[in-house]
Every structure is written in structure tokens, then in C-alpha cells.
């Protein structure tokens, strides 16, 4: 519906309680999927009934997992991240065979948790595959993961009886059932409805998937889509088509989170596939890879992709201690861009020398970018030193600045009254520099 069509159905109070200046502005925002109807406190029941479908996000929000294991998928309204940041990062489910599901295997997947630039990142789910073909084995593995696993669960089996055996053990964990196909969709849809768990619908191309989703949606609507595409190029093409049709055309059969499976025998290639699927536009990727060296690059790519491009990742501007500091510890200065800060912090920590580190406010930009923009200058750094009362926190009157901005050494000494030492330009040189000058 157009903004004008929506406006005609609104109460026209211009109360501003929705966050917009007028009802017309709210209607335009609603038409552009930039707000939701529930923001209007005076919308009548008739209005809600009429606008409910039109105002719904083009991609339905679907959750897997329970409690602190919950992961959200879908609810996206855009195609390109520069239009507005993506909302829900791609979920990664690590595939595990039911006949190889033991404590060691569960612990290995539980251990896929990392600290990166000040954030904790991890995989999101166990993808339990019914490789044994046996319902009892599958159910026992599902119970073990539900008991010992730290993440959500995806149950992968074609047989509805096998799936139900597992659901009896782990339905409280709200696992994703994979998958309803042309052969079993009726049974799978009834199971998902009975146990109130999300259901993946798997076709063999776009047309068959669309038809199948329309059939399943008559019974149950908490769905995830797998078009069944084979190969990287075809999968990306179909994921892109699903996203475009859902967002641009509001095509309801594709208005659900989409997923892809990367389970070749080559774990490294599976990571490559998962990277492509993350980029275009899978909400969930099941992959057969569980080494930390394989998963961390994938998680790093996800972090980069789902960072708001209009708001750089940054730490709070402040003074930080590294090691057992004292008033005589040296002081290093950098910007508050997260990647810069944690790169520098990591190298300084490895030197094993107690020191202070100040993250100057630069709106989350790197050293050279901030300097070029006039945000990391002698005036700004000197003012920030006073703001954090640095001279009363440390006895030393020496501050170390990045080598890339050595040009501001004289001006900073004049503005602050402190001695300024120039560090190496690259963070990789800080460990040796610190040991040589401050150990």
C-alpha cells in the first residue's frame, strides 16, 4: 500500500507518540517499512486488520532455540547494507552426525567461542544429522545436545517418525526441524505445529519451493526456506532472488528467512561456501567444519558484514590499564576505533610491561583517517588528556603517540606540556618498542 492509502486509515491525531511529526509522516515511514503499525497507540482494530499484512516486515521473524540459546532470523527490510544496517546476523549451525555424537564432539562445538575486538562471538547451533538412519540413536544424540550443548539445535532428517523421536527429547529447546519436502511436508508441518517449533521447507528450485511453502503455510507459518540449490553460484543466485522477491515485490511465499547447507567433504571449502551464503543472503548456514582456525575467519567476516556502515565499531574513550599499573607506568595513546584499539592493546599486552593506554575520541575512526578529518590532532589529544585528568593519575609526563602522526609531536608537547615519544607506525612493532624503551 502507498503512504497515502495507509494515511487514510490512520486516526489522524498527529499526536507524535509514534515518533513521527505527523500521521502522514508515519504513514510514509510505514509504507517504506521503516516503522511498524504497533507504534501507533490509537490505531483502530479495523485499521490493524487492514494494515496488518501490508505493514508486516517482508521477511518474517523466526526464532530457534530457547532461553539464552535463542537466535533470531529474518525480519529484514533491505537488500543493501548501506540503505540501513542488516538486523540479524547469519546463524551458523555446525553439522554433527548422530552416530558420532559424544561428549568430545559436543565439547568441541561448545568451544567455538572467541573474543574479537572486545566482543564475544560464537557459532549458533548444533545441526544434528540422522546419519545412522535409526530413530533411537538420533533421539539419544538430540537429548545429549539438549543437555550439554550451549547452542540451539537443528534436527536434520527426512523421516517424520525419526524427527518426532528427537522432539520428544528436546522440544523444549525449540529446535529447527529440517526439512519438509514434497514427499513429507504434511507430516512435518503437523509435527512442527504440535511441538511449536520452527520448520524448514526444502524444494529443489525456486518454483517448487514457492509452491511447497504455500502448501505448508496453510498448516504452519513459522518457516525457514531452503531452495535446494546445488553449487555456490546457483545457491547465491537463488538466495538473492528470494531476498529480492520478498523485499521488493512483497512476494509472501518467500517472506521467510532462507538457509543453505555447506556439507561437502572439504571443510575449508565449506567455509568458503558459508562466506558466500552469508554475503547473499542466508539467515542460517549449516556447515560441516568445526576447527577453530576454520570458524574464526567466518565469524570475523560476519562481524564486518553486520556492522552498521554508518556507525563504526568503537570503544568508550577513556584511560585503560594494561597489567599491574602504577603512577609511574608509561602512557600510550591511540584512537577509539575498535580494530585499532584492540590491535594495539594486543601487542602492548604481549610485551608484559604495565602501562596505560588512552583511547582518544575520534568517532570510531582509525589513526590516519581521524588525523585527516581533524579528529586526532594535538589540540584534541591535549584536551582529552585534561578531560580524563591524566596528569593526576600518572606521575610520568611522557606520552607515546602512533608513528603515523609523528608530525604532531611538537604541537602536542607545546599544548600539553608533556614529553612526546613517537612509536612505530605499525602495531606489529609495538612489542619490541615497548620492551626496549619501558621494560
MARRO-431456 format. One line per field, with one value per residue: residue number from 1; x, y, z of N, C-alpha, C in turn; residue in three letters. Coordinates in steps of 0.2 Angstrom, whole numbers. Layout:
BEGIN
num <- NUM ... $
n_x <- X ... $
n_y <- Y ... $
n_z <- Z ... $
ca_x <- X ... $
ca_y <- Y ... $
ca_z <- Z ... $
c_x <- X ... $
c_y <- Y ... $
c_z <- Z ... $
residu <- ala ... $
***
This chain:
BEGIN
num <- 1 2 3 4 5 6 7 8 9 10 11 12 13 14 15 16 17 18 19 20 21 22 23 24 25 26 27 28 29 30 31 32 33 34 35 36 37 38 39 40 41 42 43 44 45 46 47 48 49 50 51 52 53 54 55 56 57 58 59 60 61 62 63 64 65 66 67 68 69 70 71 72 73 74 75 76 77 78 79 80 81 82 83 84 85 86 87 88 89 90 91 92 93 94 95 96 97 98 99 100 101 102 103 104 105 106 107 108 109 110 111 112 113 114 115 116 117 118 119 120 121 122 123 124 125 126 127 128 129 130 131 132 133 134 135 136 137 138 139 140 141 142 143 144 145 146 147 148 149 150 151 152 153 154 155 156 157 158 159 160 161 162 163 164 165 166 167 168 169 170 171 172 173 174 175 176 177 178 179 180 181 182 183 184 185 186 187 188 189 190 191 192 193 194 195 196 197 198 199 200 201 202 203 204 205 206 207 208 209 210 211 212 213 214 215 216 217 218 219 220 221 222 223 224 225 226 227 228 229 230 231 232 233 234 235 236 237 238 239 240 241 242 243 244 245 246 247 248 249 250 251 252 253 254 255 256 257 258 259 260 261 262 263 264 265 266 267 268 269 270 271 272 273 274 275 276 277 278 279 280 281 282 283 284 285 286 287 288 289 290 291 292 293 294 295 296 297 298 299 300 301 302 303 304 305 306 307 308 309 310 311 312 313 314 315 316 317 318 319 320 321 322 323 324 325 326 327 328 329 330 331 332 333 334 335 336 337 338 339 340 341 342 343 344 345 346 347 348 349 350 351 352 353 354 355 356 357 358 359 360 361 362 363 364 365 366 367 368 369 370 371 372 373 374 375 376 377 378 379 380 381 382 383 384 385 386 387 388 389 390 391 392 393 394 395 396 397 398 399 400 401 402 403 404 405 406 407 408 409 410 411 412 413 414 415 416 417 418 419 420 421 422 423 424 425 426 427 428 429 430 431 432 433 434 435 436 437 438 439 $
n_x <- 4 2 9 -1 -13 -12 -12 -25 -32 -27 -29 -27 -23 -11 -2 11 16 20 33 35 32 20 4 4 18 21 13 20 33 29 24 37 42 50 45 34 16 12 17 8 -3 -16 -22 -36 -45 -50 -42 -29 -32 -34 -21 -12 -6 0 8 17 34 44 51 48 50 59 62 75 79 80 78 94 99 93 91 89 81 79 66 71 72 78 90 103 116 120 109 102 107 109 99 98 111 119 116 126 126 134 137 134 135 123 128 140 140 146 152 165 164 153 158 168 161 155 165 168 169 174 185 184 190 185 173 162 161 153 148 131 122 119 119 111 113 104 113 114 102 93 80 81 95 96 87 93 105 100 95 107 113 104 105 119 124 128 122 108 98 97 87 90 83 74 64 48 45 57 61 51 54 66 61 53 63 69 61 58 69 66 70 75 67 72 69 54 48 43 38 36 29 17 16 27 24 13 19 28 19 12 22 26 38 50 50 59 58 60 63 67 70 67 54 47 50 42 29 28 30 18 9 13 12 -2 -4 5 16 28 42 57 66 73 80 85 96 110 128 139 137 124 116 119 113 100 97 98 88 77 77 76 63 55 58 57 46 37 33 24 26 40 43 51 64 79 90 105 115 131 140 150 164 176 181 187 183 169 169 172 160 151 154 151 137 133 135 126 110 109 100 103 116 121 135 149 161 173 184 194 202 196 183 184 189 177 167 173 171 157 155 160 152 139 141 136 137 136 140 154 163 167 177 174 179 193 204 214 220 234 240 248 247 255 257 269 269 271 262 252 245 230 217 199 194 188 195 208 211 211 220 232 231 233 246 253 250 256 269 271 273 268 257 248 234 227 212 208 194 188 177 176 186 200 218 225 214 207 216 217 204 204 201 210 221 234 228 216 220 227 217 209 217 217 203 201 209 222 235 234 233 244 261 272 277 276 271 266 264 256 266 262 257 267 270 263 270 278 268 259 267 269 256 252 262 269 281 283 284 287 280 282 275 267 257 262 275 276 278 292 297 291 297 310 311 303 304 $
n_y <- -6 12 26 36 29 21 32 36 27 29 36 50 60 66 65 63 53 41 44 51 66 69 61 58 58 47 37 37 32 20 14 13 3 7 8 2 -4 -5 5 15 21 23 17 9 -7 -11 -4 -10 -23 -21 -16 -24 -35 -28 -20 -28 -35 -38 -50 -63 -64 -77 -88 -98 -110 -109 -99 -93 -97 -93 -89 -76 -75 -67 -54 -44 -29 -24 -24 -20 -16 -3 5 3 -4 -21 -32 -45 -55 -68 -85 -99 -116 -130 -145 -161 -179 -191 -203 -201 -193 -188 -184 -178 -173 -164 -155 -150 -142 -133 -126 -117 -102 -86 -71 -56 -40 -35 -41 -55 -68 -82 -98 -104 -114 -132 -144 -157 -172 -186 -198 -211 -217 -222 -221 -221 -219 -206 -199 -201 -194 -181 -178 -178 -167 -157 -157 -155 -146 -129 -121 -118 -130 -139 -150 -163 -173 -184 -192 -192 -199 -201 -188 -185 -193 -187 -175 -177 -178 -166 -155 -144 -136 -129 -133 -131 -139 -149 -157 -151 -158 -161 -174 -177 -166 -164 -172 -167 -153 -155 -160 -150 -140 -146 -148 -135 -129 -121 -124 -130 -128 -137 -136 -140 -131 -113 -112 -124 -123 -111 -116 -126 -120 -112 -122 -128 -117 -115 -124 -121 -108 -104 -103 -108 -106 -117 -118 -128 -128 -132 -131 -116 -104 -106 -107 -94 -86 -90 -87 -74 -70 -74 -65 -53 -54 -55 -43 -32 -35 -40 -53 -66 -80 -81 -74 -77 -82 -87 -102 -111 -126 -131 -144 -152 -164 -157 -147 -134 -129 -129 -118 -108 -108 -105 -92 -86 -88 -81 -68 -67 -72 -78 -83 -93 -104 -121 -130 -141 -141 -138 -134 -122 -114 -113 -108 -95 -85 -85 -80 -68 -62 -61 -52 -41 -39 -37 -25 -9 1 15 18 17 3 5 9 15 31 33 31 16 2 -8 -23 -23 -9 7 23 27 21 20 29 26 32 31 29 28 18 2 -9 -3 0 -13 -20 -13 -14 -28 -30 -22 -29 -41 -37 -38 -27 -16 -3 12 15 26 29 40 51 49 47 33 31 27 29 37 41 48 58 65 70 79 75 69 77 87 97 91 79 84 91 80 73 82 81 68 69 66 70 69 56 49 49 50 61 58 54 42 42 37 31 35 48 56 69 78 79 90 100 94 92 106 110 101 101 89 77 70 54 45 31 15 15 4 -8 -20 -18 -13 -22 -25 -12 -7 -15 -12 1 3 -7 $
n_z <- 0 -3 4 6 5 16 26 25 33 45 62 62 72 74 85 88 96 90 86 75 66 61 56 43 40 47 41 28 32 37 25 19 26 37 50 62 63 76 83 83 95 94 83 76 78 66 57 60 56 43 39 44 37 26 33 39 41 27 27 38 56 63 76 84 96 114 129 134 123 112 95 83 67 50 48 40 30 20 5 2 13 15 14 26 41 42 51 59 61 51 56 61 60 66 58 64 65 71 75 79 89 103 120 118 105 106 116 108 98 107 111 101 103 104 107 100 95 107 108 111 101 92 86 82 83 85 72 70 62 54 52 55 52 61 73 87 90 85 93 106 104 101 114 122 116 119 133 136 127 122 113 101 92 77 69 58 47 36 39 47 58 64 67 76 87 91 95 106 115 115 113 121 119 107 94 76 64 51 36 28 14 -3 -2 11 18 24 36 42 44 53 64 67 71 81 91 92 85 75 57 43 25 11 -6 -23 -32 -37 -40 -36 -23 -19 -22 -13 0 0 2 14 22 24 35 44 49 54 47 38 23 11 -4 -10 -19 -29 -28 -27 -36 -40 -29 -22 -32 -31 -17 -18 -27 -19 -8 -15 -21 -10 -3 -12 -20 -11 -11 -4 -2 -1 10 21 32 24 21 19 15 18 16 11 8 11 22 23 10 13 22 13 5 15 18 6 6 17 13 3 4 16 31 39 40 38 41 38 47 60 66 75 68 56 58 65 55 47 56 59 46 46 57 51 40 46 54 57 44 44 57 64 73 90 105 121 124 135 149 150 159 157 163 179 184 189 196 189 177 159 146 133 118 107 95 97 88 86 80 78 92 99 91 94 108 110 106 114 127 125 127 140 149 162 159 154 143 132 124 112 108 93 85 82 71 62 65 54 47 56 59 47 46 56 69 77 83 89 97 101 107 118 125 128 137 148 150 155 166 167 171 185 187 183 186 178 164 151 135 123 106 90 76 64 65 68 65 73 85 90 92 101 112 115 118 128 138 140 138 122 114 100 93 84 67 63 72 74 78 91 102 103 103 115 125 123 127 139 148 $
ca_x <- 0 6 8 -7 -18 -11 -14 -32 -34 -25 -33 -25 -22 -5 0 18 18 24 40 34 29 13 1 6 25 21 11 25 38 26 25 44 45 54 42 28 10 11 20 3 -7 -23 -25 -42 -45 -51 -36 -24 -34 -32 -14 -8 -2 4 14 22 40 44 53 46 55 59 67 77 82 76 82 99 102 89 94 83 82 74 64 75 68 83 94 109 118 121 102 101 111 106 97 100 117 118 117 130 125 139 134 137 132 121 132 147 138 148 154 170 161 149 163 172 157 154 172 169 168 180 185 187 189 181 166 162 157 152 143 124 118 121 115 111 111 102 117 113 95 90 77 83 101 95 84 98 110 97 95 113 115 100 108 126 126 127 118 102 98 94 86 91 81 68 58 44 45 64 61 47 58 70 57 51 68 72 56 58 74 64 74 73 66 74 66 48 49 37 36 34 28 11 18 32 20 9 24 30 13 11 28 28 45 51 51 62 54 65 61 73 72 63 46 45 50 37 23 28 29 11 5 14 9 -9 -5 10 19 35 46 63 66 79 78 88 100 117 133 139 134 116 114 119 108 93 96 97 81 72 78 73 56 52 59 55 39 32 31 23 29 47 44 53 72 82 95 109 119 138 142 155 169 181 179 189 178 163 169 171 153 147 156 146 130 132 135 120 108 107 99 106 120 123 141 152 168 172 191 194 205 191 177 186 188 170 164 176 168 150 155 161 146 134 142 132 142 136 142 160 164 172 177 172 185 194 211 214 226 236 244 248 250 257 258 275 269 270 256 251 239 228 210 194 191 189 200 214 212 212 226 237 231 235 253 256 249 261 276 272 275 262 256 241 233 221 208 205 188 188 170 177 190 207 223 226 208 205 220 215 197 204 198 216 226 237 223 211 223 229 210 206 221 214 196 202 213 228 241 233 233 250 267 276 275 278 265 268 259 257 271 258 255 273 271 260 274 280 262 257 272 268 249 251 267 272 286 280 288 284 280 282 269 263 256 267 282 275 280 299 297 289 302 316 310 300 304 $
ca_y <- 0 18 30 40 24 20 38 37 23 31 41 57 64 70 65 62 47 36 46 55 73 69 55 57 56 40 33 36 28 13 11 12 -2 10 8 -3 -1 -5 12 20 19 25 13 5 -14 -11 -2 -15 -29 -20 -14 -29 -38 -23 -17 -33 -35 -43 -56 -65 -65 -83 -89 -105 -111 -107 -96 -89 -100 -91 -85 -74 -74 -64 -48 -39 -25 -21 -28 -17 -14 5 8 3 -9 -28 -33 -51 -59 -75 -90 -104 -122 -135 -152 -167 -185 -194 -209 -198 -188 -190 -178 -174 -169 -158 -150 -146 -137 -128 -122 -112 -96 -82 -64 -52 -33 -33 -44 -62 -71 -89 -101 -103 -120 -139 -147 -165 -176 -193 -202 -218 -220 -225 -216 -221 -216 -199 -196 -200 -188 -175 -177 -176 -160 -153 -157 -152 -141 -122 -118 -120 -136 -140 -158 -165 -180 -184 -196 -188 -203 -200 -181 -185 -196 -182 -169 -180 -177 -159 -150 -138 -132 -126 -134 -131 -146 -149 -152 -153 -159 -163 -181 -177 -160 -164 -175 -162 -147 -156 -161 -143 -137 -150 -146 -127 -127 -119 -129 -128 -131 -138 -138 -142 -125 -108 -113 -129 -120 -107 -120 -130 -115 -110 -128 -129 -111 -116 -128 -119 -102 -102 -107 -106 -108 -119 -119 -135 -126 -135 -127 -110 -99 -107 -105 -87 -83 -91 -84 -67 -70 -75 -59 -48 -55 -54 -36 -28 -37 -42 -60 -69 -87 -80 -69 -81 -82 -93 -105 -115 -131 -132 -150 -156 -167 -152 -142 -127 -126 -127 -111 -103 -108 -102 -85 -83 -88 -76 -62 -66 -68 -84 -81 -99 -109 -127 -131 -146 -138 -137 -132 -115 -110 -113 -104 -88 -81 -84 -76 -61 -59 -60 -46 -35 -38 -34 -19 -3 5 22 19 12 0 9 8 21 35 33 28 9 -1 -15 -26 -21 -2 11 30 28 17 24 31 26 35 29 31 23 14 -4 -13 0 -1 -20 -22 -10 -17 -35 -30 -20 -34 -46 -35 -39 -21 -12 3 15 16 31 29 47 51 50 44 27 31 25 35 42 44 53 64 68 73 84 72 66 82 89 101 86 74 88 92 74 72 86 79 62 71 61 72 67 49 46 53 52 66 56 50 39 43 32 34 38 55 59 76 82 78 96 103 91 94 113 110 98 101 83 74 65 49 43 24 13 16 -2 -11 -26 -16 -11 -26 -24 -5 -6 -19 -9 8 4 -13 $
ca_z <- 0 -3 11 6 6 23 29 25 38 52 66 60 78 74 92 89 101 86 85 69 67 59 54 36 40 50 35 23 35 37 18 17 30 42 56 62 65 84 86 84 100 93 78 77 76 59 54 61 52 36 38 47 32 22 37 41 38 21 29 45 61 66 82 85 102 120 134 132 117 106 89 78 59 46 50 37 26 14 1 3 20 15 15 33 43 42 58 62 58 49 61 59 63 64 57 68 64 77 77 81 94 110 124 115 99 109 119 103 96 113 112 96 106 103 109 95 96 113 108 111 95 93 82 85 84 83 66 71 56 56 48 57 50 67 77 94 90 84 99 111 102 102 121 124 114 123 140 137 122 123 107 98 88 70 68 51 45 31 41 52 64 67 70 82 92 94 98 112 120 115 110 125 116 101 88 69 60 44 32 25 7 -7 0 19 21 28 42 46 46 59 69 69 74 88 96 92 84 68 52 36 20 6 -13 -27 -36 -34 -42 -32 -16 -19 -21 -7 5 0 4 21 26 26 41 49 46 57 42 35 17 8 -11 -13 -25 -28 -30 -25 -40 -41 -22 -21 -36 -28 -11 -20 -29 -14 -5 -19 -22 -3 -1 -17 -23 -6 -13 3 -1 0 15 27 32 20 23 14 18 15 19 7 12 12 27 20 5 16 25 8 3 20 17 0 8 22 10 -1 9 20 38 43 36 41 38 41 49 67 68 77 63 51 60 67 49 45 61 58 40 48 61 47 36 50 57 54 40 46 64 65 79 94 112 125 125 142 150 152 162 154 168 186 183 195 193 185 171 153 144 126 115 101 94 99 83 90 77 80 99 101 88 99 115 110 105 121 132 124 129 148 153 164 155 152 136 132 118 111 105 86 82 79 65 63 66 49 45 61 58 41 47 61 75 81 82 96 101 103 112 124 128 131 142 153 152 159 172 166 175 192 188 182 188 172 160 144 132 117 100 84 71 58 67 71 63 78 91 93 94 107 118 117 120 134 142 141 133 117 111 94 92 77 63 63 78 75 80 97 107 104 105 122 129 123 130 146 152 $
c_x <- 4 5 2 -13 -18 -14 -21 -35 -32 -30 -32 -26 -16 -2 7 21 21 31 40 31 22 11 3 13 25 18 16 31 35 26 32 47 50 51 37 22 9 14 14 -2 -14 -26 -31 -41 -46 -45 -30 -26 -32 -25 -10 -3 2 9 19 28 40 46 52 51 54 64 69 80 78 81 88 102 98 93 88 86 77 72 68 70 72 87 101 111 119 115 100 104 106 104 100 106 116 120 121 128 130 136 138 132 129 125 139 146 140 150 160 168 157 153 167 168 156 160 173 166 174 179 188 185 184 174 167 158 158 148 136 120 122 117 116 108 109 106 116 107 91 87 79 90 101 92 89 103 107 96 101 115 111 102 115 128 124 124 112 103 94 93 86 89 75 62 55 45 52 64 57 50 62 67 55 56 71 67 56 64 72 68 71 72 67 74 59 49 43 34 33 31 22 12 23 29 16 13 26 25 12 16 30 35 45 52 54 59 59 62 67 74 67 56 44 45 44 30 23 27 22 7 6 11 2 -10 0 14 26 40 52 63 73 77 80 93 107 122 133 136 126 113 113 114 101 92 95 90 76 72 74 66 52 52 56 48 34 29 30 26 37 48 46 61 74 88 99 113 126 141 146 160 175 179 181 185 171 163 169 164 149 148 151 139 128 131 129 115 105 106 102 110 122 130 145 160 168 179 191 197 201 185 179 186 181 166 167 172 161 150 156 155 140 135 139 137 142 138 148 160 169 171 175 179 187 202 210 220 228 241 244 251 251 257 264 275 268 263 256 245 237 221 206 191 193 195 207 216 214 218 232 237 234 243 256 255 255 268 277 275 269 262 249 240 226 218 205 199 189 182 172 181 197 212 224 220 206 209 218 208 198 202 204 221 229 232 218 214 224 222 208 210 219 207 196 206 219 234 240 233 239 256 271 273 277 272 268 262 261 262 268 257 261 274 268 264 275 274 259 261 270 261 248 256 271 277 282 285 284 285 281 275 264 262 260 273 282 278 288 300 296 294 308 316 307 301 309 $
c_y <- 6 21 34 35 22 26 38 32 24 36 48 62 68 71 65 56 41 38 50 61 73 62 53 55 48 35 32 32 21 10 10 6 1 10 3 0 -1 1 17 18 20 21 9 -2 -15 -9 -7 -21 -27 -19 -19 -32 -34 -20 -22 -33 -40 -49 -58 -66 -73 -85 -97 -105 -108 -104 -92 -92 -98 -87 -83 -73 -70 -57 -42 -35 -22 -26 -26 -14 -6 8 8 -4 -16 -29 -39 -55 -66 -80 -96 -110 -127 -142 -157 -173 -188 -200 -207 -193 -190 -183 -174 -170 -163 -153 -146 -141 -131 -124 -117 -105 -92 -74 -61 -45 -32 -36 -51 -64 -79 -92 -101 -109 -127 -141 -154 -168 -183 -197 -209 -221 -223 -220 -215 -218 -208 -196 -195 -195 -181 -173 -175 -169 -155 -152 -153 -147 -134 -118 -121 -127 -136 -148 -159 -172 -179 -188 -193 -192 -202 -193 -181 -188 -192 -177 -171 -178 -170 -153 -143 -133 -128 -127 -132 -137 -145 -156 -155 -152 -160 -169 -181 -171 -160 -167 -170 -156 -149 -157 -154 -139 -140 -148 -139 -126 -125 -125 -126 -132 -131 -140 -140 -136 -119 -109 -119 -127 -116 -111 -123 -126 -113 -116 -128 -123 -111 -120 -124 -113 -100 -106 -104 -109 -111 -121 -125 -134 -130 -131 -119 -104 -100 -105 -98 -84 -84 -88 -76 -66 -70 -68 -53 -48 -54 -47 -31 -29 -39 -49 -64 -76 -87 -76 -73 -81 -88 -96 -109 -120 -131 -138 -155 -160 -163 -147 -135 -124 -125 -120 -106 -102 -104 -94 -82 -83 -83 -69 -61 -72 -73 -81 -87 -103 -115 -129 -137 -144 -136 -135 -124 -111 -109 -108 -97 -84 -80 -80 -69 -58 -57 -53 -40 -33 -35 -29 -14 1 13 23 14 9 4 7 15 25 35 31 21 7 -7 -17 -22 -14 2 18 31 24 22 24 30 29 32 31 26 19 7 -8 -10 -2 -8 -23 -19 -13 -24 -35 -27 -25 -39 -44 -36 -33 -17 -5 5 16 21 30 36 46 53 48 37 26 29 31 40 45 49 59 68 72 78 82 70 71 83 93 96 82 78 89 86 72 76 83 73 63 66 63 70 60 45 51 55 57 65 52 48 39 38 35 37 46 58 67 80 82 85 100 101 92 101 113 107 99 95 81 69 61 46 35 22 14 10 -5 -17 -24 -14 -15 -25 -17 -4 -9 -15 -2 8 -2 -12 $
c_z <- 0 3 11 7 14 28 30 30 45 55 65 66 78 81 93 93 97 85 78 70 66 57 47 36 43 44 30 26 35 30 16 21 35 49 56 65 73 87 87 89 99 86 80 75 69 55 55 57 45 34 40 42 28 26 40 38 32 22 37 49 63 71 82 92 108 125 132 126 111 101 85 71 56 49 46 32 20 11 2 10 20 16 22 35 43 50 62 58 56 55 58 63 61 64 61 67 71 79 79 86 101 114 121 109 101 112 113 100 101 113 106 98 106 105 103 95 101 113 108 105 95 87 85 86 82 77 67 65 57 51 49 54 55 72 84 95 89 90 105 110 103 110 124 122 118 130 141 132 124 118 105 94 82 70 61 49 40 34 47 58 68 70 76 88 95 97 104 117 120 113 114 122 110 95 81 66 53 41 30 17 3 -5 7 22 25 35 46 48 52 65 72 73 81 93 96 91 76 63 45 31 14 -1 -17 -32 -34 -35 -37 -25 -14 -18 -15 0 6 3 12 25 28 33 46 46 49 53 41 28 14 1 -14 -18 -23 -31 -28 -29 -40 -34 -21 -26 -34 -22 -13 -23 -24 -10 -9 -20 -15 -2 -6 -20 -18 -8 -7 3 0 6 22 27 28 23 18 18 14 19 15 11 14 16 25 15 8 19 19 6 8 20 11 2 13 19 6 0 15 28 42 38 40 37 42 41 56 70 70 71 57 52 62 61 47 50 60 52 42 52 56 43 40 55 53 50 41 53 65 72 83 101 115 126 133 142 153 154 159 159 174 186 189 192 189 179 165 151 136 123 108 100 96 94 86 87 79 87 101 97 92 105 115 109 111 126 131 126 137 152 155 161 155 145 136 124 117 107 98 82 79 73 67 63 60 47 50 61 52 42 53 68 79 80 89 100 105 108 118 128 131 137 149 155 156 165 172 170 182 193 187 184 182 168 153 141 125 111 94 79 66 59 70 70 69 85 94 96 100 113 120 120 127 140 144 136 128 114 105 93 85 73 64 70 80 78 88 103 108 106 113 127 129 127 137 150 158 $
residu <- unk unk unk unk unk unk unk unk unk unk unk unk unk unk unk unk unk unk unk unk unk unk unk unk unk unk unk unk unk unk unk unk unk unk unk unk unk unk unk unk unk unk unk unk unk unk unk unk unk unk unk unk unk unk unk unk unk unk unk unk unk unk unk unk unk unk unk unk unk unk unk unk unk unk unk unk unk unk unk unk unk unk unk unk unk unk unk unk unk unk unk unk unk unk unk unk unk unk unk unk unk unk unk unk unk unk unk unk unk unk unk unk unk unk unk unk unk unk unk unk unk unk unk unk unk unk unk unk unk unk unk unk unk unk unk unk unk unk unk unk unk unk unk unk unk unk unk unk unk unk unk unk unk unk unk unk unk unk unk unk unk unk unk unk unk unk unk unk unk unk unk unk unk unk unk unk unk unk unk unk unk unk unk unk unk unk unk unk unk unk unk unk unk unk unk unk unk unk unk unk unk unk unk unk unk unk unk unk unk unk unk unk unk unk unk unk unk unk unk unk unk unk unk unk unk unk unk unk unk unk unk unk unk unk unk unk unk unk unk unk unk unk unk unk unk unk unk unk unk unk unk unk unk unk unk unk unk unk unk unk unk unk unk unk unk unk unk unk unk unk unk unk unk unk unk unk unk unk unk unk unk unk unk unk unk unk unk unk unk unk unk unk unk unk unk unk unk unk unk unk unk unk unk unk unk unk unk unk unk unk unk unk unk unk unk unk unk unk unk unk unk unk unk unk unk unk unk unk unk unk unk unk unk unk unk unk unk unk unk unk unk unk unk unk unk unk unk unk unk unk unk unk unk unk unk unk unk unk unk unk unk unk unk unk unk unk unk unk unk unk unk unk unk unk unk unk unk unk unk unk unk unk unk unk unk unk unk unk unk unk unk unk unk unk unk unk unk unk unk unk unk unk unk unk unk unk unk unk unk unk unk unk unk unk unk unk unk unk unk unk unk unk unk unk unk unk unk unk unk unk unk unk unk unk unk unk unk unk unk $
***
